[in-house]
């Protein structure tokens, strides 16, 4: 069933909303915004809770207890979260785009996403190992397909 085609983001159940997340881990990357230009930069420094192999939060349900600054993506705020990568299903659907062909809801698993390099797998380090975020700016999170 293509529930994401039949309903608006606001009409999705909490379970359906969670299913839209492809589990890429890009939202868990530390980002830098240039104060002068307001340009957004992604880094390869991941939140301490991100399992860097599985690309999942290790304490998803309790993440705000561990990382109070973590942002919960919701139908109400997705329009304001311009830092979400263009490959993000929430962002794509909000912008009227389709899910990418590699999305786990279409493929049945995350493997196609990992194979195409659309996740953080094997690309990130734990933020605790980073001294200067500026030294860890990367472009690969900006990659979009389909």
C-alpha positions as CSV (number, residue, x, y, z in Angstrom):
1,X,0.0,0.0,0.0
2,X,1.3,3.4,-0.9
3,X,-0.1,5.3,2.1
4,X,2.2,8.3,1.4
5,X,0.5,8.8,-2.0
6,X,-3.0,8.5,-0.6
7,X,-2.6,10.9,2.3
8,X,-1.1,14.3,3.0
9,X,1.7,14.4,5.6
10,X,-0.7,15.8,8.2
11,X,-3.1,12.8,7.7
12,X,-0.4,10.2,8.3
13,X,-0.6,8.1,11.5
14,X,2.4,8.2,13.8
15,X,3.3,4.8,12.6
16,X,3.1,5.8,8.9
17,X,5.1,8.9,9.6
18,X,7.9,6.8,11.2
19,X,7.9,4.4,8.3
20,X,8.7,7.3,5.9
21,X,12.0,7.7,7.5
22,X,14.5,5.9,5.3
23,X,17.0,5.5,8.1
24,X,19.9,7.1,6.2
25,X,21.2,8.9,9.3
26,X,21.9,12.2,7.5
27,X,19.7,14.2,9.9
28,X,22.1,13.0,12.7
29,X,25.1,14.7,11.2
30,X,26.4,17.8,12.8
31,X,25.9,20.8,10.6
32,X,27.5,24.3,10.4
33,X,25.8,27.5,9.3
34,X,28.1,30.2,8.2
35,X,27.1,33.3,10.3
36,X,27.8,35.7,7.4
37,X,26.3,33.9,4.4
38,X,23.9,31.6,6.2
39,X,25.2,28.8,4.0
40,X,24.6,25.3,5.5
41,X,27.4,22.8,5.6
42,X,27.2,19.1,6.5
43,X,30.0,17.4,8.4
44,X,30.8,13.7,8.7
45,X,30.6,14.1,12.5
46,X,27.6,12.2,13.7
47,X,25.6,12.5,16.8
48,X,27.0,10.3,19.6
49,X,23.8,8.2,19.5
50,X,24.0,7.3,15.9
51,X,25.0,3.7,15.3
52,X,27.4,4.2,12.5
53,X,27.0,0.8,11.0
54,X,23.2,0.5,11.2
55,X,22.5,4.3,10.7
56,X,20.0,4.2,13.5
57,X,19.7,6.1,16.8
58,X,20.8,3.8,19.6
59,X,18.3,5.4,22.0
60,X,15.6,6.7,19.6
61,X,12.7,6.7,22.1
62,X,14.8,8.4,24.8
63,X,17.0,10.5,22.5
64,X,15.9,13.8,23.9
65,X,17.1,12.7,27.4
66,X,20.5,12.1,26.0
67,X,20.6,14.9,23.4
68,X,18.2,17.7,24.3
69,X,19.0,19.6,21.1
70,X,17.8,16.8,18.9
71,X,15.0,17.9,16.6
72,X,11.9,15.9,16.2
73,X,10.7,16.0,12.6
74,X,7.0,16.3,12.4
75,X,4.4,17.2,9.8
76,X,4.1,20.6,11.6
77,X,7.7,21.6,11.4
78,X,9.0,19.8,8.2
79,X,8.5,22.9,6.2
80,X,10.9,24.9,8.5
81,X,13.6,22.2,8.6
82,X,15.5,23.4,5.6
83,X,18.6,21.5,6.8
84,X,17.0,18.2,5.9
85,X,18.8,16.8,2.9
86,X,17.1,16.8,-0.5
87,X,17.1,13.0,-0.4
88,X,15.0,12.9,2.9
89,X,11.6,11.3,2.3
90,X,9.9,13.9,4.6
91,X,11.4,16.7,2.6
92,X,10.8,15.1,-0.8
93,X,7.1,14.5,0.0
94,X,6.7,18.0,1.5
95,X,8.1,19.4,-1.7
96,X,5.7,17.3,-3.9
97,X,8.3,14.8,-5.0
98,X,8.1,11.0,-5.0
99,X,10.1,8.7,-2.7
100,X,13.4,7.8,-4.3
101,X,13.6,4.4,-6.0
102,X,16.0,3.1,-3.3
103,X,13.7,4.0,-0.4
104,X,13.2,1.0,2.0
105,X,9.4,1.2,1.6
106,X,9.8,0.5,-2.1
107,X,12.7,-1.9,-1.8
108,X,11.7,-3.8,1.3
109,X,15.0,-3.2,3.0
110,X,17.7,-0.6,3.4
111,X,20.2,-2.4,1.3
112,X,19.6,-0.5,-1.9
113,X,20.0,2.8,0.0
114,X,23.3,1.6,1.5
115,X,24.6,0.2,-1.9
116,X,23.9,3.5,-3.6
117,X,25.8,5.4,-0.9
118,X,22.7,7.3,0.2
119,X,23.2,6.6,3.9
120,X,25.8,7.5,6.5
121,X,27.2,3.9,6.6
122,X,31.0,3.8,6.6
123,X,31.2,7.6,6.1
124,X,31.0,9.1,9.6
125,X,32.8,9.4,12.8
126,X,31.4,10.0,16.3
127,X,31.2,13.7,17.2
128,X,33.2,13.0,20.4
129,X,36.3,12.4,18.2
130,X,36.1,15.8,16.5
131,X,38.0,18.8,17.7
132,X,36.9,21.3,15.0
133,X,33.7,20.7,13.0
134,X,35.1,22.9,10.2
135,X,37.7,20.3,9.5
136,X,35.0,17.7,8.8
137,X,32.8,19.4,6.1
138,X,31.6,16.9,3.4
139,X,29.5,17.1,0.3
140,X,28.1,13.6,0.0
141,X,25.0,14.3,2.2
142,X,23.9,16.7,-0.5
143,X,23.7,13.8,-3.1
144,X,20.1,13.3,-4.3
145,X,18.9,10.7,-6.7
146,X,15.7,10.1,-8.7
